């Protein structure tokens, strides 16, 4: 029997919130749990990324987020696919170097094994202002 949509949307929201928390805290085990083995995406530079390279980027030695927030988030479910769009703002350090930025993102989730798994993601940097 298919899972009711309201339950799926609540689960999708929780998965997206968990993803943001895992990115903010550089939580590799949580990222590994959330990203599907066949995950593919594009990073801030427009370069392709895989599950392993995505997790490695958030596990880099010396990486520390002081802020990573999302807003203007929309959720859409079509069949077994969840699409999340939003805006993110970040500030942190890579070692002694400070970084800051903001962008728009698109996350594509798939309902597999009775849970949402992130199968694709892309972020587009936005100019400051």
N, C-alpha and C positions, 0 to 999 in steps of 0.2 A: 504494500500500500504506500503511495507517495506521501512524503512528509508535507503537512499543511504549510502554505506559503507564509503565514504570520510567524510561525516557528522558524522557518528558514531565514526570514528577514532579521529577526532578533539575533539569530546565530551569526548571520553575516555581519551585523553591526558589532557583535562581540569579537568576531575574528579580526575585523579591521582595527578595532581598538587594541586588541592584543598585539597586532602587527606593529602599530605605532609605538606601543609601550616597549616592545622588544627592540625596535630600532633605537628608541631613545636611550635604553639602558644597555645596548650592545649585547643582547641576550641571544647568543648563538643557538642554544638548544631550543628555545621558543621559535626562532626563525626557521630552524630545520624542521620543526613540527608543522609550521604554518605553510611553508613553501612546498608545492608539489615537486616530486622528483624531476618532472619534465618542465619545470618553471623556465620561462624565458622572458627577457625584458630589455629595456634600454635605460642606462643610467643618466645622470645629469649632463654628461658630455655627449650623449647620443650613442654611446658605444653599447653593443650587445652585452648582456649579462646572463649568466646561468644561475642556477640555484647556488652552486658552490661559490661563484665569484660575488654574488649578492651578499651571502653570509660573510664571506671574507672581508668585504668592504666595511661591514658594520662590526667586524671583530678586529680591525686593524689596531696594532699596539699603539697606545697613546691617544686613541680616539675617545673623546668625551663630549657628550652633548650637554649644554647648559639649558637649551630650550629646543624642543621639537614638538610643534603643535600643528593640529589640523583643524580646518573649519571649512565652511561652505561645502559640506559633504552631502552628496546625493547617493542614494542606493537604488539600484534597479535589479530586478530578478526576471530573467527570461528562461523558463524551463529550469535546467540545471546549472545555469550560468548567472553569476552575480557580478554586476558592474558597479564599481565605486569610483566616483570622481570627487576631487576636492582640491583644496589649497593647503600647502604646507609652508611653515616658516621654521627656520632652524638657526641656531647659534651654538657654537662650541669651539673646541680646541682639538687640534691634531698635534700632540706634543706641546710645543710652545707657541705654535702658530694658531691665531684665531681665525675662525671662518664664520660667515653668516650668509643667509640667502633665503629665497622663497621661490615657490614654483607651484605649478598645477600638476596634479598626478591623476593617473588612471590605473586602477587595479582591477584585474579580471580574476574572479574566483570561480571554481567549479565545485559543485556538490558531489563529493565522492566519499564512499565509506561512511556515510551518515554524518559528514562534517564538511565545512568549507575549506578548500585548499587553494592557495594562491597559485595561478598558473601563468599569469603574465602581469607585468607592471611597466609603466613608463612615467618619467617625470620630465617636465619641461620647465627649465629655469625662467623666472620672470624678472624683469628689471626692477631694481630697488625703487621704492616710491610708494 
